Amino acid sequence: MAKKPLQKVLGLMSGTSGDGTDVALIASDGEEAIEFYGGLTLPYDEDLRIRVLEASQHDVPIVELARVERDITLHHADAVAALLRTLPKESADVSLIGFHGHTVRHIATEGITMQIGNPWLLAAKTGMRVVSDFRRNDMAQGGQGAPLVAMFHRALFRDQPRPTVIINFGGVANITWLGDKNEIVAGDTGPGCGLLDEWIQEMAGQSHDEDGRIALQGKVNDGLVAAAIATPFFAKSLPRSADRYEFDHVDVSGMSVEDGAATLCAVTVRAIVKAVKQMSKKPAVVWVTGGGVHHPVIMRMMTESFGNVKNVRELGLNPDTLEAECFAWLALRHTLGLPLTIPETTGCSRPTIGGLITCGKPDGEIARQGVEE
């Protein structure tokens, strides 16, 4: 059988931490053939970051939400231009973008999700076709709209020993379990790095716990961890989806900054342990990706809990751009009429093709202005 041609695609992701825009370039057939060319992160300036987080956490006026959407879209366009300058030869024939946008609300129990980002503006600024709005069709089909990385994980980890587990540490952590008969189960496990980042921002005036310096000095409050994990969300079976702010009941406000940080790390990891116990077989290996791979306390607790824990870098993957690469892959699948979600990953009633597509200039003419300068 002849191999399907690979198409180059850009992916864009703005995580719930509000740090900036991740952009990455891949080539794929929309299935298991995937090549990686690289990516980068373009940070938000402090003003935009504060406005993005404000829109995510509070009911801001509609006009302000519209302004934030415009401004992050322009920032995403700048990220695309930066990557085109960084990879001019590799990106020469790319004309498709997967644009996740920034999640400001996700309430799966009510069938509500909102990612801000103007695909028409991005298409106009980049000259490329843009696939966006990945989650709402899944929710219309009875799904929870997340996590969307599970099918991508199955493609990437097809040759790894089974059962295997992939943990993605975003603001919320999610799991993909792959069985030895190609079964797949996915869902959000609980808080990822979001609660820890907020705690460090509030108590230490830093964006995150760099190198785990603060949590390394702290002591875990096991009673608080047990109480946090005893709440109803963690008793739900997978697939399940959580809003980033569903875990605000985890209150470490009476602790020192160090003990609070260590305790929040423990909540994250013990939630993962509880989710893995739902699986029919213990994983042979646990792969980790996302921001949590850089936190030594989280990684130490993961190793203590599972033993064989590996960073996806061991497979030549980049944990910092893997979600952006995922949305590039999902965008291509949309154009090919292939499902992005299945009942086992989000609880949707049937395999579902998510996303909407806008059209820019097919040759990406606008995006390349100034690339050679």
N, C-alpha and C positions, 0 to 999 in steps of 0.2 A: 504494500500500500504506500502510495506516495505521501511524503510528509507534507503537512499543511504549511503554507507560508507563514512566517512570523511577521507581525505588525508592531511597529514601535508606538508606544503610548506613554504619556506623562501622567503621573498621579499626584494629587494634592491632598494634604491632610492638615487640619488645624485641631490639635488635641484639646481636651477639656482644661488642661493647665493654662492655656492661653499664652504659651510662650512665643509662638510664631507659626510659620508655615513650613511644613516639610514638603519637598518636591523631589520626585525621583523619576527616572527613565527606565523602562523595560522594553523588551520585545517578547511577544508571545503569540501562540495560536489560539489563546483563550481557554486552553486546557492545560496539559501537563508540561508543554514545552515553554520554558520561561528563561529569558536571558536578562541579566542585570547590568546596567551601565553606570549606575551611580546616582547620587542624590545630594541634597544639601538642605539646611534649615536656614530660613531667613527670619530672624527674630522680629517680633513686634517692638516698636518703641514703647516706652513706659506708658505714655498717654493712651495709645491704642490698646495696649494690654489691659489697662485698668477699665477701659470702656467695654472691652469684650467680656471681661469677667463680671462687670456690673450687669450687662445684658443677660449673662448666663445665670446669675444668682437672684436677680430682682426683676420686678415688673416695671421696666423702664418705659417712658413714653414711646409711642409708635414711631414718631419722627426720629427719635434718637436711635431706635433699633434700625430704621432705614439708613441712617447715616453710618452706623457701625457696619452694616452689611455692605454699603458702598465702599467704605474704607478698607475693609478686610479683602474685598474682591480686588481692589487695586493693588493691595499688598500681595495677593496671590499672583496677580499678573507680573508684578516685579520679581517674584520668586521664579516664575517660569522664565523670564528674561535672564535672570542670573544663571539658571541652569543651562540655558542655551549658550550663554557666553562661556560657561565652564566646559561644556561638552559640545562644541560646535560641529565636529564631524559626526559624532554618534547621533546627534539629534537632527541631522540635516533633513530627514524625510518624515519627521513626526508631524502628525496633523490632528491628533486626538488627545483629549485630556479627560481624566476622571477627577471630578471636583466634588469632594465631600462637603466642603463648607465647614462652618463651626456650629456645633450643637449647642443651642440655647435652652431647649427643653426636650426631655425624653421621658414620657410617662407611659410605659407599656401597658399598665393596667387599665388606662383610659384610652388606649389607641392613639396617643398623641406623641408626635415627634416634630421638631423643627430644627432644621439646619439653615443658618443664614449664609448668604453668598449669592450673588447675581450672576447666573451662568451666561446671560446675554451680554453683560458688560465684559465678562472674562473672555468670551468669544470675540467680541469686538476688539479688545486690547491685544489678544494673542493671535487672531486670525485662524484659530483652530476650532474644530467641533468640540463641544463640551458635553459630557454626560454628567448629570447631577441628580439630586433628589433620589438617592439610592434606597431610602428606607420606607417610604410611605406606601408603596404598592405591597410590600411584604405585610405591613400592618393591615392594609385593606383586605388581604387574604387570610386574616386571622393570626398573623405572626406578630412577634414582638419588636421587629425592626432591628434587632441586634442579637448577638454580634454578627458582623458581616465578613469576618476574616476566615471563618471555618472552612469554606470551600477552597479558598486560596491555600490554607494550611494543608489540606488533603493533597492538593497538587504538589506542593513543595516537599512534603514529607512522605511521598509515595514509596520510597525505597528504604525507609527506616524500619528497624525492628518494631513489631507490634506486640502488644498494645503500646502506643506512645501517646504522650500528652504534650500539648503546646500551651504555654501560659503567656498571654500578652498583657503586660503591665502598662495600662494607660491610666487615666484618672480613675477609671473602673477597670478591674482585671477580668479577663475572660479566658475560658478554657476551650480547647478543642481536643477531644479524645478520639483516637483512631484505633479501631479494633483489628484483630488479625484476619477478619473476613471483610475488610474494608468498611465496617460499620463506622459511623460518625455520630458523635454527640457533642453539642456545644452549648455555651451559655455564659453569662456573667457570673463570676464567683463571688464578687463583693468589691470593696474598695481596692483600688490599685495604689497609685501614688498620690491621688488627689487630696485625701485627708491629710497625709503627711506634709505635702507641699503647703497646704493652707496653714497648718500648724506652725511650720517653720517661718512662713511669711509673717504671720501675726506675732509670733513670740520672739523671733530672732531677726526679723527684718531682712531675711534672705529669700531668694526665689525658690530654693530647694535645699535639701540637706546634702550639700556637696561632699562626696566621698564618705558619706555616713558619719561625718565627724561628730554630729550632735547625738544621733541615736546610739553610736558606739559607747557613749558615756552614760547611757541610761539603763534603767532596770524596768523590766516588763511587769505591769500590774496584771497578773493572771486572772484575778477576779473580774476586772473590767473586760478583759478579752472574752472570757466565758459568757458574760452577760451580753456583750455585743453580738456574739455568734448565736446566742439563743433566741434572737428576734425572728419574726416570721419569714423574712426574705430568705434566710439561709436554710429554711426547711423546705422550700419549694424545690420540686424536681427540675432537672434540666430537660429541655432548653428553658432558659429564663433570662430576662433582661432587666437591668437596673438603671435608674437615673443616677447621675453623679452625686446628687444631693439626697439620695435615699438613705445615706448612712450618717446623716448629721446627728443621729442619736448616739453615736460613738463619741462620748464627751470626756476628754482628758484635761479639761480646763483647770482642775485642782492640782495638777501635777507640775513638776519642774519641766522645763522645755526638753531636757534630755530624757526623762522618764516617759513623757508624753510621746516623744518621737519613737522610742523603742516599743512602746505599747501599740502604737498605730502600725508599726511594721509587723508586729505579732498578729494583729487583727487581720491584716491583709493575707498573711501566710496561712493562718489557721482556717480562714474562709476557703482558701484553695484546697487545703487538706480535706475539709468537709465535703467540698464538691467532688474531689477525686474519689472519695469513699462511695459516692453514688454509682461509680462505674462498675461494670460487671467483672472486670479484671484489673489487677494492679498494673500500672504502666512499667514497661522495661526501662524507659528513660523519660525524663521530664525536660523538655526544651523550653527555654525562656527567651522572651523578646520584649522590646519596649523599654521605657525609662527605668524600670525596676532592676534591670540587669546591672546598672551602674551603682546600685546601693549595696554595700557590703553586708549590712545587717539583714536585709531582705534575702540576699543570696545565701548567707550563712544559715538562716532559718529554713530556707527551702532545702538546702543540702541536708540539714539535720532531720527534716521531715521525710525526704524522699530518697536520699542517698545519691542516686545517679541523676544529677542535674547538669544540663549543658546549655551554654550560651549558643544561640543560633549562629554566631560567628564561626563556630566550628564547622558549619556547613557552607561557609563563604557568604552568609547572609548578613545584612546590616540591621541590627535591632532598632536603630534609630530611624530608619526609612522604610521599614517593612510594611507599615500600614499605608504609607503613600503608594508604595509599589502594589499593594493589594488593590487600591482604588483604581490604579491604572488597569490592572487585570480585569476588575469588575466592569470597567467602562468598555473594554474590548468585548467581554462576554455579552454586554447589553447589545452592542452592534451586531453580534452574531446570533442573537436570539437564544442565548443559553441562560439557564437559571442562575441567579445569584444566591438564592436561598432555597432550602428544602425543609420539610417538616422537622427533621432531626436537628436542624441548626437554629431555627427561630420559632418553631411551632406553627409556621404557616400551613394552610390546609393542603397545599400542593406546591410543586416546584414553581418558583416565581421569578420572572424576569423583572428586575427592578430598574429604576432610573428613567430619566427623560433626556433627550438629546437636543441641543441647539446647534446651529450651524455657523461656523466662521468661514473665512476664505480657505478652501481646501489645501492650498499650498503653504499655509501659515505665514503669509507674506508680512503681515504687520508685526508678528512676534519677532521676526528676524531683523527688523530695522535696528541698526546700531550694533548688531552682534559682532560684526567684523571690525568695528571701530576700535 
